[in-house]
């Protein structure tokens, strides 16, 4: 099982980046997937998650209207389009595979569970700075 992220970099505030995640070693279309991020000295944070068929989509409040998650099951790929980037978006971004009812909880509950997953990539750095 492997997840490999790409597309990170340094961008000015207001800029855009598109992250990609290449999945291999498992049946990608059978799993909910997510993006999480972690800034230095901070806990991991949910960014966005998506259901197996792309229909159930979650965004943390701070990225709503700016980020778009998508997936291409035919290519075993997960994406995160990030627009209107802010300095507070600076972090390492990780693609991860979800298990159980995590996505359902994110979508339908007021409770936001701690970041948890069973497989994660090595991450890609996003730095937003002028």
C-alpha positions as CSV (number, residue, x, y, z in Angstrom):
1,X,0.0,0.0,0.0
2,X,1.5,3.3,-1.0
3,X,0.3,6.9,-1.2
4,X,2.6,9.5,-2.9
5,X,1.8,13.2,-2.8
6,X,3.1,15.8,-5.1
7,X,2.4,19.4,-6.1
8,X,3.5,21.3,-3.0
9,X,5.7,24.4,-3.1
10,X,6.0,28.0,-2.2
11,X,3.4,30.5,-3.3
12,X,2.4,34.0,-2.5
13,X,-0.8,34.8,-0.6
14,X,-3.7,34.6,-2.9
15,X,-2.0,32.1,-5.1
16,X,-3.0,28.6,-6.0
17,X,-1.6,25.1,-5.9
18,X,-2.9,21.7,-6.9
19,X,-1.9,18.7,-4.8
20,X,-2.0,15.2,-6.2
21,X,-1.8,11.8,-4.5
22,X,-1.0,8.6,-6.4
23,X,-2.4,5.5,-4.7
24,X,-1.2,2.0,-5.3
25,X,-1.3,-1.4,-3.7
26,X,-5.0,-1.4,-2.8
27,X,-8.4,-1.0,-4.4
28,X,-8.5,2.8,-4.4
29,X,-12.2,3.1,-5.4
30,X,-13.3,1.1,-2.3
31,X,-11.9,3.6,0.2
32,X,-12.9,7.1,1.5
33,X,-9.9,9.3,1.2
34,X,-8.8,12.6,2.8
35,X,-6.2,15.3,3.0
36,X,-4.8,16.3,6.4
37,X,-2.2,18.9,7.2
38,X,0.2,19.6,10.0
39,X,2.0,22.8,10.8
40,X,5.2,22.9,12.9
41,X,4.3,22.6,16.6
42,X,0.6,22.0,15.9
43,X,-1.6,18.9,15.9
44,X,-2.7,17.3,12.6
45,X,-5.8,18.9,11.2
46,X,-8.5,17.6,8.8
47,X,-8.5,19.6,5.6
48,X,-10.9,17.7,3.4
49,X,-12.3,14.2,2.8
50,X,-14.2,12.5,0.0
51,X,-16.3,9.3,-0.3
52,X,-15.6,6.4,-2.6
53,X,-17.8,7.7,-5.4
54,X,-16.9,11.4,-4.8
55,X,-20.4,12.3,-3.5
56,X,-19.7,12.8,0.1
57,X,-17.3,15.7,0.6
58,X,-16.1,17.4,3.8
59,X,-14.1,20.6,4.3
60,X,-12.9,22.1,7.4
61,X,-14.4,25.5,7.9
62,X,-11.2,27.4,7.2
63,X,-10.8,26.1,3.7
64,X,-14.5,26.1,2.6
65,X,-14.9,28.0,-0.7
66,X,-11.2,28.0,-1.4
67,X,-10.2,24.3,-1.6
68,X,-11.7,21.6,-3.7
69,X,-11.1,17.9,-3.3
70,X,-11.6,15.4,-6.1
71,X,-10.7,11.9,-7.1
72,X,-10.3,9.9,-10.2
73,X,-10.9,6.3,-9.4
74,X,-9.8,5.2,-12.9
75,X,-6.4,6.8,-12.3
76,X,-6.1,5.8,-8.6
77,X,-5.6,9.5,-7.8
78,X,-6.7,12.0,-5.2
79,X,-6.5,15.8,-5.7
80,X,-6.7,19.0,-3.7
81,X,-7.1,22.3,-5.6
82,X,-6.1,25.1,-3.3
83,X,-7.0,28.6,-4.3
84,X,-6.8,32.0,-2.4
85,X,-4.0,30.6,-0.3
86,X,-3.2,32.2,3.0
87,X,-0.1,32.2,5.2
88,X,-2.1,30.1,7.7
89,X,-2.4,27.4,5.1
90,X,1.3,26.7,5.4
91,X,1.9,23.1,6.5
92,X,2.8,19.7,5.4
93,X,-0.1,18.2,3.5
94,X,-0.7,14.4,3.6
95,X,-3.0,12.2,1.6
96,X,-4.5,9.5,3.8
97,X,-6.8,6.5,3.5
98,X,-9.8,6.5,5.8
99,X,-11.4,3.5,7.5
100,X,-14.7,2.9,9.3
101,X,-17.2,5.7,9.7
102,X,-14.8,8.6,10.0
103,X,-16.2,10.3,6.8
104,X,-19.8,9.8,8.0
105,X,-18.9,11.4,11.3
106,X,-17.3,14.4,9.6
107,X,-20.2,14.9,7.3
108,X,-23.2,14.3,9.7
109,X,-22.0,15.0,13.2
110,X,-21.1,18.2,15.1
111,X,-18.3,16.2,16.6
112,X,-14.9,16.5,14.8
113,X,-12.9,13.4,15.6
114,X,-9.1,13.5,16.0
115,X,-7.2,12.9,12.8
116,X,-7.0,9.2,12.3
117,X,-6.3,7.0,9.3
118,X,-4.7,3.7,8.5
119,X,-2.4,4.7,5.7
120,X,-0.7,8.0,5.0
121,X,1.7,9.4,2.4
122,X,5.0,11.0,3.1
123,X,3.6,14.5,2.7
124,X,4.2,17.5,0.5
125,X,5.1,21.0,1.9
126,X,3.0,24.0,1.2
127,X,4.4,27.4,2.1
128,X,2.4,30.5,1.6
129,X,4.5,33.6,2.1
130,X,5.2,37.0,0.5
